[in-house]
Amino acid sequence: MQKRQFIPFSEVKDKKAIVVDSTHANGFMLSHWRGAPSPEPVKDDTSAAIVLNAMRQRLPELDLPYVTANHFDIDGFVGVWALLNPELALENEELLRQMALIGDFRELDLNHPLAGEALKLVCWVNARERELFYRPFEADEMEEKEAAQCVQKFRYFLREFNRVLQDPDWEKGAWEEEAASVLLGYRDMYKPETKITRHPEVGLIIIETPHPLHYYALFSRTQGFDMVLACYQGNKYELEYKYTTWVDIASRPTLPRLPMAPLAERLNEIESSGRRWTYEPVTETGPLLRLDGDKLTRSETYANPTEREIYTSSIPVEQLKQEVVQYYRQAYQGIQPKYNWTWKEVKELNRGS
């Protein structure tokens, strides 16, 4: 079996490598990024799952000495680690798949027997990443960008993960606080005060719950949906396209992302709080529509709703829900879900917005 090593992304131009959760012309790509040429038989929802499928199928293209990625996140890390530790990875395959789903799509499902253990590992990575390095997307504001900065993260976690995988409770002090917050929020999602309304025809799920929750809890009931409208007490709202429509997922067809600009314009016509509804481009990983969202950095947008201020709107909740549903029902008329939307197709649909 080929002995592999991790290399910085900048070295791929000179060294043929397996490229995980990224794309590069000189690499063999195992990535769910939109348009990435991963082999059809191994395609899956997360990049880590694609890697594990490729390992199970023993693709001959895996016979390369180098592995890399252009950013650090849990999905990409799991894929890189698996290629460097193939036997251990296949022994823990389901656990790793759960880690990638929770880390990338934020879809925690505690009905899965390994989800609780995966949550501990994900929260350990999150905690150590914040403590020792920098938060996701903070490299955008640094002189040295993510592709270079992430190397230090990979080296640390590739060194430490085997030990923590063996017994996550050794690191309980690191993951306990975040995991407890997630589990409390998960419980809140099943309380009578939380109301869920589904609109599958537009891929929208509306969650009315008293207060903001950790994403792993908030998105725990959103499997199969790609837009989430969160409505909190006090007329506080956020609408978000999930990461599931930034990538190519293999488990189901999806609708494309459509512009938020016309909806923001309509909401601003009826908003009287003095704040403005703002939106992000659909090419962002998880674009938000919210009051005064343009004052957030990318790292704040990516952070949990519990970590940012959400402002009170003058629009009553029933009216807000009606405006959102009506806009997307009209916008998606004549558009059918399908697999593998291209960015060109998405941008064509967004032209003029």
N, C-alpha and C positions, 0 to 999 in steps of 0.2 A: 504493500500500500504506500502511496506517495506521502512522504513526510512534508508537510506544508508549514509555511511561516507567514505571519502577518507583515505587510509592508505598507508604508504611507501611500495614499492615493496618488501623490505626485510621481511615484516611481513606476506607475503602470505604463507610462509611455515608452519605457525602456524594458519592461519585464512583463511578459504575458502572465496574466493573473486571473483568478476567479474573482469576479466583481459582484459583491453582495449588496442588495438594496440600493443600487446606484447603476449608472451606465458609463461605459467607456469603450471606445472603438477597439482598443487593444486587449479587451478582456472577454472572458466567457461569463456572460451575465446570468445571474440567478437573482432576479429582482421582479417585484410586482409594480414597479414604476410604469406609468402609462407609456405604452409603446416599446417597453424593453423586450428584446428578442429572446426571452427565456424559452427553452424547448417546450413545445405544446404538451407532451406527456407529463411534465412535472409542474405545470402551472397550478397555482393555489392562491389563497387570499393574502397571505403574508409572505414576505421574502424568506423568513426562517422556514416556513412550511415548504416553500419551493426548494430550498437547500436540502431539507430532510427528505423530500421526495426524490431528489436527484441522487442522494446518497443511497437510499433504499434501492433505487433502480440501477445503481452503479454505472452512471453515465461515463463513457470513456473520456469525455471532456474534463472530468474532474482530475485527470492525471496532470495536474499543474502544480508547481512548487510554491506558488504565492497566492495569498488571499488579501483582499482589501475592501474598503468602503469609503465613500467620500464624506460621511457624517456619522456621528454616534447617536444611535437610539437603541431601544431594547430589541426591536425586531432585527435590525442590522447586526447588533452585537451577538444575538443568539445564533444567527446564521454564520457569522465569522467563527465564533467559538465552536460551533458544531463541526465545521470543516477542519478545525485544528485538533478536535478531540472526537473523532468519528465513533469510536466504540462506545464511549460514555454518552455521547449524544443520542445514539440509537437506543441505548438502554433507558434513557429518560425522554424519549421522543414526545410523548403526550404532554409531559410537563413543560417542555420547551415550546411546543405549539401553543399552549395556554399562555405562557409568558408573552409570546409575540402578539397574540390577539388582545390581551389586556393592555400591553404597552403601546401598541400601534392604534388599534381601533377603540380602545378604552371600554371594551365590551366584557365586563366581568359577569360570569355566569356561575354562581356558587352551586348550581345543580351538577356541575361537572366535578367529579371526585378529586381532581387535582388542582382545581381553581384556587383553593385556599393556599396551598403550598406555592403555587405560581405567584399569587399576590404577594406573599412574603418576599420572594426573590425580586419581583418587580419593584417593590417599595424599598428594598435594600439598595438596588441600583440607583433609584431616584435619590435616596438619602445621601449615599456616598458621592454621587455626581454633584449634588448641590454643595456638599461639605468640602470636597477636595478640589473641585474644578469650577465649572460655571453651568448655569441653567441652559436648557435647550433654547436655541436661537440667540443667546446672548453674544455669541461670536459675531453676529451681524454688526454689533456695535464696537468690535475690537479691530485693531489694525491687522492682526493675523486671522484669517477667516477659518470657517469650520473645517474644511478639508485638511488644513494643516494642524489646527488646534486639537482636533478630535484624536489625533494619534496618542496623546498622553492618556486620554480616557481609555482607549482600547488596550494600551499596554497594562494599565492598572487592573482593569476588570478581567482581562484575559489571564492575568496572574492570580487573581484572588477568587474567581468564580468557582473553580473546582471545589475549594474548601467550603464555601457557603452552600453550594448545591448539595454537598454531602449531608449537611445539617444546618438549615437556615436559622435554627434557634441559637446557634453560636453568635449570631449577629442580631439578636432580637432587639437590642438597644437601638440599633439603627433603623429598623423597619417598623417597629411596634407602633409608633405614633401615627404614621400615615396609614398603616393598615387598619388601625382602630377607627380613624376618621372615615375611611372607605366603608367599613362594616356598619358603622352607625348610619351613614348615608344610605347604604344598601337597605337597611331595615326601614328607613324613612320612605323609600320608594314603594314599600308594600303596606304602608299605613293608610287608613281611610282618608286622611287629609290630602293624600296624593292622588290626583286624577290623571288618567292617561287617555288620550284620544288619538286614534290612528286614522290617517288618510293615505291608504296604500296607493291610491291612484296617482298621487304626486310624491310618494316616498317620504311623507312628512309624519312625524309623531309629535304630539303636543303633550308636554309634561307640566302639570300645575302642581307645585309643591311649595310648602311655606317659605323655605329659605334655600339659598344656593348650596350645592353639594359638590363633593369631589367628583371629577369626571368619571372615574371608574364606577361610582354609584349611579350618577345621573344617566350614563349611557348603558347601564346594566339591563335596561328593558327596551333597548332600541335596536336589537338585532333585526336585520331585514329592512331597516329604514335608513335613509341617508341625510335627512334634514331633521333637526331637533329645534322645536320652539319651547324654550323654558320660560315659564311664567311663575314668578314668585310673588309673595304677598307684597302689597304696596305698589302694585302696577310696575313691577320691575321685570324686564324682559330681555332675552337674548335669543336670536335665531342663528343657527349655525349649520353649514354643510359639514357633514362628517368627513373624515379622511378617506372613508370608503369610496368616495367619488373622485379622489385625487389620483388613485391608483387603479390598476386593472384587477378586479377581483374575479375569481373563477367560479364561485359558488352560486351566483345568481346574476341575471341581467340587471342593469341599473338605468335610471334616467340621467341625462347629462346635467351638469350644473348650468343654471340660467342666471342672468344678471339680477343683482339685488337693487340696482339703481332705481328702476321704476317704482319698486315697493318703498324704498327709502323716500323717494320724492312724494309719494302719496301719504306716507306717515308724517312727513314734515308739514304737509298741508293741514293736517288735523292736530298736530302736536302744539300745545300751548304752554309747555313747562319752561320754555326759554332755552332748552337744550335741542341739539340737532341729531337726527337719526343719520348714522354714517354706516358705511359698508366697505368691505374689502373686496379686491378682485377675486374672481372665481379661481384664479390660478394659485391663490394662497392655499396652504395645506388644509386649513379649517376656517374658511372665511366667516366672519361674524357680521351680523347686522344688529346694531344696538345704539343706544343714546351715547353720544360723545366717544364713540369707539376710536376715532382718529387720534385720541390722546394717549392711546395705549401703544407700547412697543410690541414687537413681534413676540418677545419672550413673555410679556404680560398677557397677550392674547392666547398664547399656548398654555399658560398656567391655568390652574383650576378656577372655576367661577368663584370659589370661596376666597381667592387671593386677589380679587379686583373689585372695585366699587361698581355696583350696578345701580343706575339712577332711576328715580321715580318718574314715570311717564304720566301725562295727563289723560292718556287714552285708556278707557276702561278695558278690562281683560276680554270681555266678550267681543267688543268691537275690534280689538287688536287681533284676536284669533280669526275673526271673520275676514278682516282685511288680508291677512297672510294667506289663508286658505283660498280666498277668491282670486288673489293675484296668481298663485301658482296653478290653480285649476285652469285659468285662462291661458297662462304662459305655456303650459304643457299640452295644450290642445294640439292634436295631430302628431305628437311625439311619442314614440313607443320605446319602452325599455329595450336595451340590447347589451351585449357584451362588448368590451374593448372600444369605447368611444375614443377617438383620437383628439389630441389637443386642437388640431386644426378644425375638427367638427365642432368642438365646444366653443372655440373662438368665433367661428362663423355664426353660431347661434347667439353669441353675445355681442356681435358687431352692432355698433351704434348706441350701445348702452353707456 
